[in-house]
Amino acid sequence: MAFPRINVKDFQALFAGGDIFVGVFLVGIVALIIVPLPAVILDILLTLNIAFCMLILLVAMYLKEPLEFAAFPSMLLIITLFRLSLNIAASRLILLNAYAGQVIQAFGSFVVGGNYIVGAIVFAIITIVQFVVITKGSERVAEVAARFTLDAMPGKQMSIDADLNAGLIDANEARNRRRKIEREATFFGSMDGSNKFVRGDSIASIIIVLINLIGGILVGWLQQGLGIMEALTTYALLTVGAGILAQVTALLVSVGTGLVITKSASEMSLGTDISTQVFAQPRAFAFVSLILASFALIPGIPSLTFLGLAGGSAAIAVALIQAQTKTEEAQMIKDEGGGKDALKKPESILGTLGLDPLSLKTGRNLIPLIDPAQKGPLLERITLIRYQIGQEFGFVIPGVRVMDDLSLPPNQYVVEIRGTKVSTGEAFMSHHKVEMRLSEIKAKKLTGSETKDPITNELITWVPDDLLPELQKLGIASLEPVEAIANHFMEVVKRFADEIMTRQNIQSLIEIVKNTNAAIVRELIPDMLSLGQVHKVLQLLVRERVSIRDLSTILERLADYAHLSRDINVLAEYVRQSLARQICEQYIDKSNVITVVTIDPALEETLIGAIHQSEYGSFLAVDPNMGERILTQIQRHLTNFKRMKLNPVILCSPRLRPHFKRFIERSFPNIAVLSYNEIVPQVKVQSVGMIAVE
């Protein structure tokens, strides 16, 4: 007869509505306390209790992580209550009938040989082992685990946020990890409390045994007419048998509890851990063999037993050493062959063609700044810069590949985007950067090395650290090499942020918006604008250092105007107007005033008339002589802004703004160009000059 094939999922589906079974089971437990049971039924329930406790122990042994058995604290309460109810039912039968079924009879006669004194001693030993060793240890481990889990939560949360900001995980993965941390804290907290159930069960078992013993003597002597010793023999044997049975099952659950709680440092089952960790040390077996063989030489020691175990341990050590040797040889052959084959595979060649989104290469003198073995401080600063720019611009800056390049001059470093050099700088170890020319430094009777500032393109000086006290006395500001390189790197990332931001970045950001404003995403993409068009608009914003963090507002404004125009530049201007308050916030001073330079109305009309439309988009076609005079005037105004220590801003009409920005961008990338529509009413405008060409 062939048995039907049953899938594990069938059992899971059968018990999917397990609330009914649990409810019936709990009601049955209460009934056991109240309703007298026949001895046959008690035997069945005691056997079920043993099976259930063994099942818990084996499940705990095969766990890979504690959260796989998250229901264990509640199950611990239920099984403890079940065991106590069986103790009560067994006590009732013992006192009423002097018989409580074959299971208890077997534990009272066979397990302890019918000697209730021996049984009492065995019962006491098991109780002490469970109560003092296992339960107490599990309770302490659960308490410490709960405390450490709670203490580690902020650090784990920060780690998740860092991975999310770095683009290593998406929002769903971050949410799942946070949920797992919360479940771990709740689980270990529950286990800390649940251990009190096991501890109380041990105490209750001792009390029940004492009560049954005294009650049995009284019932047999006063009610049954038995002698005191006869009553003691009859009832003590049954009481001890029931007590040992209860303590054995409690011991199984206690061991299972300990296995669950201590299952935190490994992600494999207990058997796998033992086989891979214990048998991975053949020298330990060899040393044990030598020790056992030495013990065999001591007079009075059973030599045959010790020599046999020594020989077995030595055989295991030899077998493990041979297995490890074969494994290492096979791995070496595989690595050699695999390395040669890998060079022949097209995939290996393709792997070398990948380009890093961002990279920083340094000369040999700057290696200590990036060497992890020397705790290179520049690595940590770059991580902070990525986080800072991500918060400021609103998208995740990709990981930065930092490496040394011996082909560079010793003090030089290079910033690359997708393998192309975009900026170069110099830094000197054991020096401080001072924004002064060498001639000015020498005038103060100091020395140094003069280079160009990669950000401002002006001459600066690197002064030796020995002269740092002199700089401080003179009140001259200085920067360490790490700070100088970090500032330069930050400026480069901000300047080329639009090139760094990819469509995949935008797709990830849009997925986040879907969680809070799914309607606008459904309306806009892809029916009104494609993902690529949205990406182009956001690139234009980031190019002028406008944060896209408020992506929901940006998408709403695009949805409002996408039916009027599909021109990316026009849509970007509409978005800028909706972000006017955010844009103004970057340039106002403490008095809520923006200091600007305006454009002469006549010149503005001329420039608007010079805007030409082509198949490649619109552009500003300015007469070269006029353009040169405009740039000269801007340079003069820029000097005034630097003297006033203000961010340079040019104010013009909305129609001219994007074209004028692109016109001056090559010469003055850091000058902001705002339109009148981007100035909110609450902000005052102060003009300190006008660009005019006669």
Summary of the structure (lengths in Angstrom):
residues: 694
radius of gyration: 39.9
end to end distance: 107.5
largest distance: 132.2
contacts: 2089
relative contact order: 0.05
helix: 66%
strand: 10%
